[in-house]
Amino acid sequence: MADSLVIVESPAKAKTIGKYLGSKFIVKASMGHIRDLPKSQIGVEVQNDFQPKYITIRGKGNVLKELKDASKRVKKVYLAADPDREGEAIAWHLAHYLELNEKDACRVVFNEITKQAVKDAFKAPRPINMDLVNAQQARRVLDRLVGYKISPLLWKKVKKGLSAGRVQSVAVKLVIDRENEIKAFVPEEYWSITAHLQIGKASFEAKFHALNGEKSELASESEVNEVLRLIGDRPFQVGEVKEKERQRHPSPPFITSSLQQEAARKLNFRASKTMQIAQQLYEGVDLGAEGTVGLITYMRTDSTRISPVAQEEAREFITQKYGDSFYPETPRVYLKKNANAQDAHEAIRPTSVLRTPDEVKSSLSRDQLRLYKLVWERFVASQMESAVLDTMTIDLQSGPVGFRANGSKLKFPGFMKVYVEGNDDGTTEEDRLLPAMKTGDVVETSSIDPKQHFTQPPPRYTEARLVRTLEELGIGRPSTYAPTLETIQKRNYVAIEEKKFFPTELGELVIQLMEEFFPEILNAEFTAHMEGDLDHVEEGKENWVDVIGEFYKSFEKRLEVAEDEMKEIEIKDEPSDEICDKCGRPLVYKMGRFGKFLACSGFPECRNTKPIVKATGVTCPKCGKGHVVERRSKKGRVFYGCDQYPECDFVSWDKPVAKPCPECGGLMVEKRSRTGVTWQCTKCSHSEEAADPEEAFEED
């Protein structure tokens, strides 16, 4: 008969742990938090040291009764929620509800859900860490004060349904600031000259580099013509030849933000999807004969630390599979990326490097396998020897004009045999081999190609870029990035088009008001400083009430000013050219939860509404009567459907092309990748380059 109760957050985690602990333990799930601040009111007693007023979360009655009954039938209760602030807070709330002494050794934590890790954790239970709990409470109270004090003000002065928050407001401001940079950007003309050269049978390229021995840039066509005149019919002669060896080091193992960024680049995952799948891999997957096993370590972390046991297992695996030369002389240790990084957990890694992606393939879904493969490869590569490249730089001279050719060759692959980190512009490193040359050699000229260019504005934020920027600024923590990105889209402060964030009019309006009345909320340094204060609370260096009190002094004064001075703003309906098909009055553009839509100007007498659609010029391939139009899902994602819906239910996530397939006549759709845009048939395997790739392709 069981004599201990173990409480975790989810049924999947309970199932995995239950198999490890055996019949003496009952393992049940709390289904996340059991208590929280009320939704209907602020729930914080400002005059009583900001004490939170917790209530039981609606719908948790049956779960709590089950836990209470189970706790009465056992001698010991263990609280095994996740090993972070949220997990500690869940454990504290459970202890309060079950009337456990938080100072007793009732808290069990583990960084990975494997049999050995779980058993070791139960040998060393500890009391609830109130510093962690208070750090979580401080963040919750702080966010509640900001959200529940500013949001009603925005409702009153602008429109209902708006919200403000510490991290989300900074994220929206970043998107708006980037958009303003792009609008203000003035392209500057510049030119390049590429010489296509040949020595013997080998051909290579060199670019204009210097004039009269001085490094030079070409700003206009007249400057280019002058350089071409100076070259004339002169031959190109090899000057200095430099050859050297260069090392390229592996990237550290994943932390939460880098996992989200790389999954966006390589797998096209949204941040929320990455975290959802990572949670599944952490909590456990049924591997058949081996049973249910957690495949990765805890996925909310900003530490790159690796345990000695995992490093030793990696060393044995690497040397056996790839050879001794692929493992460095000493195990790699990665330093913290920033001073505020917490080191409570390890980096994200496979719980055992011996479980290769191929071995677990049959037990995982497609997306689970892709993410696991990414984590596994990144970890293995992070422990491997550096890659070695032979680089060559050749300076060539044609009269007073200097050209330079650069080449490299992979001499020793090292970690690159397993994995190479992606980048936001989609470029890849390839061998650029140069033929053997020595000083004094004369090379033949095949052609000289001058080309005009214009500088480009900074790129709009993708999810990966925005997460990286928030992390670099010290704003938010591993658990906040995904929900923050979801919130700013849900509130219609930003929209996503072609995987890039664009600010909406509503977002710009809200941030404009915030900048005027609550500038510190939008100040990245201020927000990062608050994150540092919360870390100090977690470390026991500061009292959470003092941290909140210091913030609230100035915040309360700004609220009073905003209440008196913020003017009411009427968001006027924008007229359209369309007529209501029910009453004949004009339709107007209105702003709703999911963006703009068309509504009758006769509201409330006439409540007719229509979504805003954008024509594609493509006849519906399913019914042949309607036309395919661009629409938006409730989450703001663009898709394409027939304008005869609901009579015709044709939909496509890919943009249809007006040109039919030349082979089978089927519908062609636009497919975008890092290398360009192609048109692919939805019926056969035909694929071709887009008609105007330069116009269609946008750098990701």
VOGU-3710 file (C-alpha; in Angstrom, 3 decimals, decimal comma):
1> madslvives> 0,000/0,000/0,000  1,240/3,500/-0,866  2,534/5,581/2,009  3,570/8,731/0,067  1,774/11,174/-2,211  3,682/13,034/-4,926  2,054/16,035/-6,595  3,258/17,325/-9,981  1,643/19,727/-12,457  0,585/17,543/-15,385
11> pakaktigky> -0,806/14,041/-15,981  2,017/13,283/-18,464  4,647/14,096/-15,842  2,706/12,103/-13,232  2,615/9,079/-15,531  6,376/9,195/-16,168  7,361/9,693/-12,509  4,865/7,112/-11,272  6,641/4,374/-13,261  9,958/5,266/-11,641
21> lgskfivkas> 8,783/5,445/-8,024  6,818/2,214/-7,745  3,832/1,131/-5,705  4,759/2,919/-2,473  4,025/6,266/-4,094  0,781/7,756/-5,395  1,521/10,375/-8,082  -1,168/12,929/-8,927  -1,335/16,141/-10,969  -2,498/19,555/-9,759
31> mghirdlpks> -3,061/20,650/-13,371  -0,866/23,713/-12,892  -1,581/26,482/-10,378  -4,408/25,909/-7,890  -4,624/29,508/-6,599  -4,204/32,851/-8,312  -5,215/36,491/-8,065  -8,882/37,082/-8,984  -9,632/38,176/-12,552  -12,495/40,487/-11,564
41> qigvevqndf> -10,402/42,785/-9,350  -6,813/43,855/-8,781  -6,431/41,377/-5,898  -3,551/43,254/-4,263  -3,875/45,121/-0,937  -1,718/48,110/-1,786  -2,047/49,649/1,679  -1,148/46,357/3,360  2,377/45,853/2,004  0,991/44,760/-1,380
51> qpkyitirgk> -0,303/41,499/0,042  -1,914/39,386/-2,705  -5,450/38,067/-2,187  -5,361/34,571/-3,629  -8,466/32,634/-4,556  -8,928/29,073/-5,727  -8,935/28,910/-9,508  -12,383/28,173/-10,903  -12,787/24,587/-12,034  -10,141/23,193/-9,706
61> gnvlkelkda> -12,610/21,979/-7,057  -12,592/18,302/-8,047  -8,809/18,229/-8,439  -8,286/19,799/-5,009  -10,740/17,434/-3,345  -8,904/14,477/-4,885  -5,550/15,788/-3,666  -6,919/16,508/-0,182  -8,421/13,024/0,128  -5,219/11,397/-1,104
71> skrvkkvyla> -3,066/13,427/1,318  -5,095/12,126/4,279  -4,381/8,500/3,332  -0,580/8,775/3,295  2,189/9,506/5,791  4,152/11,904/3,606  3,348/14,401/0,844  6,018/15,480/-1,666  5,596/18,511/-3,919  7,447/17,948/-7,203
81> adpdregeai> 6,433/20,894/-9,410  8,895/22,269/-11,985  12,258/23,538/-10,706  11,684/27,288/-11,175  9,880/30,219/-9,559  6,479/29,150/-10,903  7,021/25,585/-9,724  8,057/26,773/-6,273  4,960/28,966/-6,073  2,720/26,042/-7,094
91> awhlahylel> 4,331/23,929/-4,344  3,784/26,724/-1,793  0,101/27,093/-2,703  -0,358/23,325/-2,478  1,338/23,259/0,932  -1,025/26,016/2,094  -4,117/24,182/0,832  -3,063/20,783/2,175  -1,963/22,316/5,498  1,626/21,164/5,145
101> nekdacrvvf> 4,494/22,818/6,998  6,493/24,650/4,315  9,599/24,306/6,511  9,423/20,510/6,374  11,404/18,647/3,720  8,450/18,297/1,340  9,868/19,847/-1,849  11,490/17,661/-4,482  13,175/19,085/-7,592  14,872/17,509/-10,589
111> neitkqavkd> 16,203/18,995/-13,803  15,423/15,928/-15,919  12,749/13,251/-15,696  14,836/10,103/-15,809  14,748/7,200/-13,376  18,089/8,019/-11,750  17,452/11,771/-11,509  14,021/11,256/-9,941  15,265/8,678/-7,418  18,199/10,900/-6,465
121> afkaprpinm> 15,840/13,841/-5,947  13,658/11,895/-3,529  16,725/11,073/-1,442  17,249/14,802/-0,818  13,926/16,620/-0,324  14,122/20,170/1,018  11,833/22,825/2,515  10,003/25,209/0,199  12,332/28,020/-0,861  10,458/31,187/0,122
131> dlvnaqqarr> 12,936/33,399/-1,742  11,850/31,729/-4,983  8,192/32,021/-3,961  8,575/35,704/-3,108  10,307/36,406/-6,433  7,341/34,846/-8,227  4,878/36,759/-6,033  6,748/40,006/-6,664  6,556/39,538/-10,454  2,879/38,587/-10,257
141> vldrlvgyki> 2,012/41,589/-8,064  4,122/43,965/-10,152  2,483/42,840/-13,393  -0,952/42,986/-11,765  -0,381/46,564/-10,577  0,767/47,698/-14,013  -1,935/45,803/-15,895  -4,897/46,499/-13,607  -4,041/50,166/-13,014  -3,181/51,227/-16,583
151> spllwkkvkk> -5,620/49,004/-18,507  -8,834/50,518/-17,031  -7,398/53,947/-17,828  -6,919/52,931/-21,459  -10,435/51,474/-21,499  -11,817/54,762/-20,212  -9,774/57,088/-22,419  -9,495/55,031/-25,620  -11,563/51,844/-25,924  -12,433/48,665/-24,063
161> glsagrvqsv> -10,292/45,555/-24,371  -6,905/47,270/-24,255  -4,137/46,248/-21,898  -0,646/47,266/-20,860  2,178/45,301/-19,300  5,830/45,669/-18,427  7,295/43,245/-20,963  4,576/43,355/-23,631  4,685/47,168/-23,860  8,458/47,179/-24,372
171> avklvidren> 8,094/44,482/-27,054  5,493/46,545/-28,943  7,667/49,663/-28,654  10,597/47,750/-30,158  8,427/46,818/-33,154  7,219/50,413/-33,554  10,727/51,860/-33,209  11,997/49,483/-35,882  9,136/50,457/-38,202  9,977/54,140/-37,681
181> eikafvpeey> 13,628/53,399/-38,479  12,551/51,734/-41,716  10,278/54,661/-42,668  13,007/57,202/-41,926  15,687/55,224/-43,720  17,207/56,961/-46,741  18,910/54,474/-49,099  22,454/55,339/-50,078  23,876/54,390/-53,433  27,039/52,322/-53,632
191> wsitahlqig> 28,727/50,261/-56,340  30,792/47,124/-56,574  33,074/45,858/-59,303  33,602/42,120/-59,660  36,404/40,824/-61,870  35,896/37,337/-63,285  39,436/35,998/-63,603  41,175/32,839/-64,761  44,575/31,236/-64,222  45,173/28,130/-66,251
201> kasfeakfha> 41,838/26,279/-66,337  40,718/27,531/-62,926  38,384/30,526/-62,673  37,666/32,708/-59,637  36,285/36,105/-58,648  37,902/39,179/-57,104  36,265/42,399/-55,944  37,441/45,991/-56,170  39,291/46,814/-52,954  41,726/49,728/-53,232
211> lngekselas> 42,884/52,643/-55,328  46,511/53,795/-55,297  47,178/51,484/-52,371  44,362/52,920/-50,181  41,203/50,996/-49,347  38,374/52,673/-51,240  34,565/52,622/-51,613  32,614/53,381/-54,783  29,712/55,779/-54,253  28,656/56,631/-57,826
221> esevnevlrl> 28,679/55,489/-61,429  31,212/58,203/-62,323  33,664/56,773/-59,776  33,120/53,304/-61,256  33,775/54,585/-64,781  37,004/56,205/-63,591  38,181/52,903/-62,083  37,306/51,044/-65,300  39,231/53,665/-67,292  42,284/53,168/-65,056
231> igdrpfqvge> 42,099/49,403/-65,564  41,709/49,712/-69,323  43,414/46,759/-70,990  45,925/46,277/-68,197  46,333/42,700/-66,995  45,769/41,589/-63,387  48,905/40,578/-61,508  49,032/38,669/-58,226  50,474/40,729/-55,397  50,390/39,493/-51,780
241> vkekerqrhp> 49,127/35,971/-51,031  48,092/35,323/-47,423  47,268/31,868/-46,140  46,325/31,132/-42,557  44,420/28,698/-40,440  41,234/29,817/-38,694  39,241/28,050/-36,014  35,478/28,143/-35,704  34,077/27,224/-32,308  30,743/25,516/-31,588
251> sppfitsslq> 27,764/27,363/-30,147  26,870/26,649/-26,519  24,033/24,236/-25,737  20,549/25,701/-25,873  18,976/28,014/-23,348  15,281/28,884/-23,679  15,724/31,936/-25,892  18,285/30,350/-28,225  16,083/27,258/-28,592  13,141/29,453/-29,598
261> qeaarklnfr> 15,302/31,375/-32,073  16,849/28,314/-33,699  13,527/26,464/-33,892  12,104/29,521/-35,682  15,021/29,620/-38,133  15,373/25,925/-38,887  11,945/24,438/-38,162  9,692/27,444/-38,770  8,186/26,994/-35,273  6,482/29,808/-33,396
271> asktmqiaqq> 7,865/30,382/-29,894  4,703/29,009/-28,293  4,867/25,827/-30,378  8,531/25,310/-29,497  7,763/25,503/-25,775  4,721/23,250/-26,073  6,687/20,496/-27,800  9,696/20,952/-25,502  7,342/20,480/-22,522  6,205/17,164/-24,011
281> lyegvdlgae> 9,789/15,989/-24,499  10,653/17,018/-20,936  7,649/15,375/-19,281  8,135/12,052/-21,003  7,524/9,992/-24,116  6,705/6,277/-24,230  9,694/4,572/-25,845  8,187/1,102/-25,832  10,485/-1,404/-24,137  12,279/1,337/-22,190
291> gtvglitymr> 8,985/2,746/-20,916  8,121/6,432/-20,534  11,225/8,630/-20,403  11,853/12,351/-20,281  14,011/13,025/-23,341  15,328/16,520/-22,566  16,220/18,474/-19,455  14,093/21,344/-18,139  13,420/23,768/-20,974  13,019/27,057/-19,071
301> tdstrispva> 16,572/28,079/-18,326  19,125/30,755/-19,130  22,137/28,741/-17,999  24,617/27,048/-20,349  26,021/24,841/-17,573  26,337/21,095/-18,233  26,653/18,434/-15,534  29,939/16,459/-15,373  27,975/13,213/-15,853  26,424/14,479/-19,110
311> qeearefitq> 29,801/15,755/-20,303  31,438/12,399/-19,667  28,686/10,555/-21,526  29,093/12,995/-24,429  32,868/12,451/-24,461  32,468/8,667/-24,696  29,856/8,972/-27,439  31,853/11,459/-29,523  35,153/9,580/-29,338  33,516/6,234/-30,145
321> kygdsfypet> 31,433/7,534/-33,058  33,733/10,162/-34,576  37,191/9,469/-33,133  39,463/11,050/-30,514  40,342/13,987/-32,764  36,733/15,224/-32,579  36,839/15,777/-28,810  38,767/18,731/-27,288  41,632/18,217/-24,840  39,477/19,507/-21,974
331> prvylkknan> 35,665/19,508/-21,709  34,067/22,732/-22,904  32,722/25,134/-20,279  30,496/27,977/-21,456  30,342/31,236/-19,538  27,091/32,987/-18,700  25,830/35,067/-21,606  24,946/37,942/-19,305  25,429/38,803/-15,658  21,712/38,401/-14,874
341> aqdaheairp> 21,557/34,813/-16,129  20,380/32,378/-13,471  22,376/29,203/-12,932  19,830/27,077/-11,096  19,426/24,628/-13,973  21,540/23,126/-16,654  21,319/24,064/-20,296  18,703/22,286/-22,414  20,187/18,949/-23,455  19,124/15,346/-24,113
351> tsvlrtpdev> 18,811/13,370/-20,875  21,027/10,779/-22,527  23,116/11,429/-25,616  22,910/7,690/-26,317  19,260/8,136/-27,285  20,015/9,342/-30,783  17,222/10,826/-32,905  17,256/7,729/-35,119  16,726/5,437/-32,122  13,676/7,297/-30,789
361> ksslsrdqlr> 12,254/8,213/-34,191  9,478/5,627/-34,160  8,172/6,864/-30,776  7,926/10,551/-31,620  5,616/12,679/-33,725  7,177/14,515/-36,660  7,458/17,805/-34,764  8,702/16,129/-31,580  11,422/14,383/-33,571  12,491/17,571/-35,340
371> lyklvwerfv> 12,827/19,502/-32,079  14,551/16,630/-30,281  17,000/16,282/-33,169  17,767/19,998/-32,898  18,436/19,761/-29,135  20,468/16,559/-29,494  22,656/17,847/-32,331  23,254/21,206/-30,675  24,353/19,539/-27,433  26,660/17,007/-29,099
381> asqmesavld> 28,224/19,718/-31,267  28,715/21,964/-28,222  30,996/19,346/-26,686  33,076/18,709/-29,824  36,378/20,034/-31,119  36,486/23,295/-33,073  36,371/23,232/-36,852  39,511/24,294/-38,732  39,387/26,284/-41,958  42,225/27,147/-44,310
391> tmtidlqsgp> 41,700/30,717/-45,471  43,387/32,456/-48,378  43,427/36,165/-49,255  44,921/37,208/-52,593  45,523/40,826/-53,564  45,674/41,543/-57,273  46,752/44,705/-59,042  45,739/46,209/-62,345  47,738/49,420/-62,623  46,728/51,611/-59,640
401> vgfrangskl> 43,565/49,562/-59,009  43,564/46,834/-56,375  41,235/43,824/-56,237  40,936/41,185/-53,526  39,872/37,530/-53,676  38,927/35,611/-50,515  38,655/31,875/-50,235  38,334/29,237/-47,551  38,338/25,491/-47,312  37,189/23,286/-44,472
411> kfpgfmkvyv> 40,341/21,518/-43,308  38,859/19,697/-40,281  35,067/19,613/-39,725  35,073/19,213/-35,937  31,635/20,085/-34,539  30,387/21,028/-38,029  30,150/17,332/-38,822  27,086/17,282/-36,557  25,557/20,757/-36,489  25,980/24,386/-37,574
421> egnddgttee> 23,969/27,192/-35,993  21,531/29,012/-38,259  21,362/32,759/-38,737  18,630/35,283/-39,372  19,624/36,162/-42,945  19,611/32,560/-44,104  23,162/32,502/-45,495  25,283/29,389/-45,191  29,028/29,015/-45,070  30,384/27,173/-48,073
431> drllpamktg> 33,851/26,365/-49,347  35,103/29,118/-51,654  38,207/27,580/-53,129  40,874/29,672/-54,851  43,371/28,170/-57,290  47,023/28,030/-56,278  48,791/31,328/-57,046  52,012/33,059/-56,140  53,219/36,648/-56,181  53,958/37,855/-59,702
441> dvvetssidp> 51,532/35,527/-61,483  49,535/37,193/-64,251  45,908/36,119/-64,558  43,548/36,419/-67,496  40,451/38,608/-67,393  37,194/36,994/-68,519  34,953/39,961/-67,712  34,553/42,899/-65,355  31,103/43,393/-63,884  30,170/46,731/-62,239
451> kqhftqpppr> 26,925/46,690/-60,232  24,828/49,341/-58,520  23,508/48,706/-54,995  21,536/50,589/-52,375  21,869/50,243/-48,613  18,948/48,437/-47,007  16,969/49,487/-43,920  17,239/47,366/-40,765  15,082/44,220/-41,045  11,712/43,990/-39,345
461> ytearlvrtl> 11,519/41,763/-36,312  10,746/38,103/-36,734  9,877/36,141/-33,592  13,487/34,956/-33,408  14,901/38,470/-33,722  12,480/39,910/-31,163  13,222/37,185/-28,617  16,948/37,723/-29,126  16,582/41,490/-28,642  14,489/41,112/-25,471
471> eelgigrpst> 17,076/38,709/-24,097  19,993/41,014/-24,978  18,243/43,930/-23,261  17,641/41,806/-20,152  13,854/42,125/-20,459  11,702/39,207/-19,393  12,847/35,740/-18,461  12,757/32,322/-20,202  9,139/31,686/-19,268  7,882/35,073/-20,518
481> yaptletiqk> 8,981/35,253/-24,164  6,385/32,978/-25,775  3,324/34,335/-23,872  4,488/37,922/-24,474  4,570/37,401/-28,246  1,142/35,761/-28,122  -0,330/38,623/-26,071  0,796/41,486/-28,317  -0,769/39,716/-31,307  -3,948/38,849/-29,424
491> rnyvaieekk> -4,399/42,492/-28,403  -3,943/43,519/-32,043  -0,978/45,759/-31,177  1,086/44,031/-33,857  0,334/41,920/-36,916  2,460/39,260/-38,569  2,949/39,269/-42,324  5,534/37,077/-44,042  6,725/36,044/-40,544  7,580/39,658/-39,670
501> ffptelgelv> 6,030/41,945/-37,054  4,271/45,120/-38,189  2,776/47,589/-35,685  -0,937/48,310/-35,965  -2,544/51,743/-35,624  -3,951/50,623/-32,277  -0,519/49,522/-31,073  1,005/52,856/-32,082  -1,767/54,770/-30,306  -1,393/52,838/-27,051
511> iqlmeeffpe> 2,397/53,156/-27,029  2,130/56,882/-27,767  -0,027/57,305/-24,641  2,275/55,098/-22,594  5,315/57,104/-23,680  3,612/60,320/-22,592  2,332/59,200/-19,197  4,305/56,078/-18,221  7,716/56,422/-19,883  9,498/54,219/-17,328
521> ilnaeftahm> 7,322/51,235/-18,303  8,655/51,542/-21,860  12,227/52,207/-20,808  14,253/49,085/-21,583  16,887/49,891/-18,955  14,242/50,447/-16,283  12,493/47,177/-17,139  15,810/45,289/-17,139  16,640/46,839/-13,771  13,326/45,551/-12,397
531> egdldhveeg> 14,213/42,069/-13,655  17,508/42,377/-11,780  15,652/43,355/-8,597  13,425/40,280/-8,932  16,569/38,157/-9,288  17,897/39,716/-6,079  14,660/38,728/-4,326  15,162/35,158/-5,550  18,700/35,203/-4,209  17,510/36,464/-0,804
541> kenwvdvige> 19,317/39,801/-1,213  16,228/42,026/-1,269  12,766/42,067/0,293  10,042/41,761/-2,315  7,753/44,278/-0,578  10,530/46,892/-0,669  11,107/46,292/-4,392  7,408/46,746/-5,211  7,111/49,720/-2,845  9,990/51,552/-4,504
551> fyksfekrle> 8,385/51,085/-7,927  4,911/52,071/-6,755  5,957/55,457/-5,330  6,532/57,037/-8,738  4,001/54,827/-10,513  1,152/56,030/-8,272  2,001/59,683/-9,023  2,012/59,018/-12,769  -1,389/57,334/-12,488  -2,840/60,436/-10,853
561> vaedemkeie> -1,419/62,683/-13,597  -2,667/60,365/-16,352  -6,150/60,244/-14,827  -6,356/64,045/-14,898  -4,454/64,894/-18,081  -4,953/62,008/-20,515  -7,536/63,119/-23,033  -10,287/60,842/-24,216  -9,541/59,616/-27,712  -12,334/58,659/-30,051
571> ikdepsdeic> -11,316/56,059/-32,581  -13,460/57,134/-35,507  -14,808/54,636/-37,968  -13,052/54,835/-41,326  -15,488/55,080/-44,278  -15,322/52,468/-47,046  -16,643/52,307/-50,604  -18,798/49,248/-49,870  -22,540/49,235/-49,220  -24,333/47,082/-46,654
581> dkcgrplvyk> -26,135/44,251/-48,472  -28,830/44,147/-45,761  -29,905/47,778/-45,336  -28,122/49,724/-48,073  -26,178/52,048/-45,772  -22,409/52,534/-46,163  -20,060/50,067/-44,511  -17,249/51,446/-42,322  -13,963/50,012/-41,114  -13,964/49,162/-37,413
591> mgrfgkflac> -11,177/47,911/-35,156  -11,930/44,609/-33,467  -10,101/42,105/-31,321  -8,589/40,417/-34,359  -7,954/43,529/-36,443  -10,024/45,632/-38,811  -13,365/44,495/-40,171  -16,274/46,016/-42,104  -19,475/46,875/-40,256  -22,677/48,676/-41,116
601> sgfpecrntk> -22,710/52,387/-40,258  -26,311/51,893/-39,138  -25,265/50,023/-35,978  -27,004/49,191/-33,653  -30,126/49,077/-35,884  -28,188/46,980/-38,413  -25,522/44,611/-37,068  -24,219/43,358/-40,396  -20,441/42,769/-40,481  -18,017/41,486/-43,125
611> pivkatgvtc> -14,382/40,457/-42,961  -11,911/42,476/-44,999  -10,724/40,372/-47,905  -8,001/40,946/-50,442  -8,379/39,586/-53,979  -5,655/37,341/-55,406  -6,958/37,193/-58,973  -7,219/33,385/-58,789  -10,397/31,460/-59,611  -11,316/28,941/-56,922
621> pkcgkghvve> -9,919/25,538/-57,999  -12,617/23,666/-56,066  -15,925/25,226/-57,135  -14,795/27,168/-60,207  -17,331/29,910/-59,438  -15,760/31,943/-56,656  -12,446/33,705/-56,368  -9,661/33,029/-53,913  -9,232/35,889/-51,435  -6,820/36,601/-48,590
631> rrskkgrvfy> -8,305/36,287/-45,111  -7,070/36,253/-41,515  -7,680/33,558/-38,931  -8,830/34,448/-35,407  -5,182/34,397/-34,345  -4,282/36,870/-37,078  -2,594/34,379/-39,416  -3,079/35,000/-43,149  -4,751/32,233/-45,171  -6,522/31,997/-48,523
641> gcdqypecdf> -10,073/30,821/-49,134  -12,958/30,923/-51,571  -15,164/34,045/-51,400  -18,214/31,762/-51,769  -17,746/30,345/-48,242  -19,671/28,603/-46,672  -20,987/27,169/-49,968  -17,365/26,376/-50,916  -14,859/25,444/-48,206  -11,596/25,717/-50,184
651> vswdkpvakp> -8,707/26,992/-48,003  -4,922/27,176/-48,368  -2,144/28,467/-46,115  0,024/29,052/-49,210  -0,696/31,977/-51,541  -2,268/30,759/-54,799  -0,715/31,839/-58,111  -2,807/32,982/-61,080  -0,781/30,794/-63,470  -1,970/27,137/-63,738
661> cpecgglmve> 0,529/24,281/-63,661  1,988/23,852/-67,173  2,125/20,083/-66,715  -1,258/19,136/-65,206  -3,219/22,397/-65,082  -3,466/22,223/-61,284  -3,318/25,075/-58,777  0,154/26,563/-58,259  1,035/28,074/-54,882  3,870/30,267/-53,687
671> krsrtgvtwq> 6,487/28,605/-51,489  9,018/30,773/-49,685  12,363/29,639/-48,363  15,632/31,253/-47,338  16,984/30,839/-50,863  14,074/32,469/-52,684  10,509/31,959/-53,889  9,232/29,081/-56,010  5,860/28,154/-57,459  4,783/24,578/-56,760
681> ctkcshseea> 1,854/22,603/-58,093  -0,560/21,232/-55,474  -1,377/18,197/-57,646  1,870/17,066/-59,250  5,550/17,503/-58,441  6,107/20,422/-60,835  8,064/23,337/-59,390  9,515/26,464/-60,988  11,155/29,727/-60,008  8,732/32,579/-59,273
691> adpeeafeed> 8,168/34,897/-62,224  9,769/37,869/-60,476  11,872/36,452/-57,618  13,551/39,782/-56,814  10,167/41,377/-56,223  8,654/38,373/-54,457  11,502/37,417/-52,150  11,996/39,209/-48,860  14,938/38,406/-46,647  13,823/36,560/-43,552
//
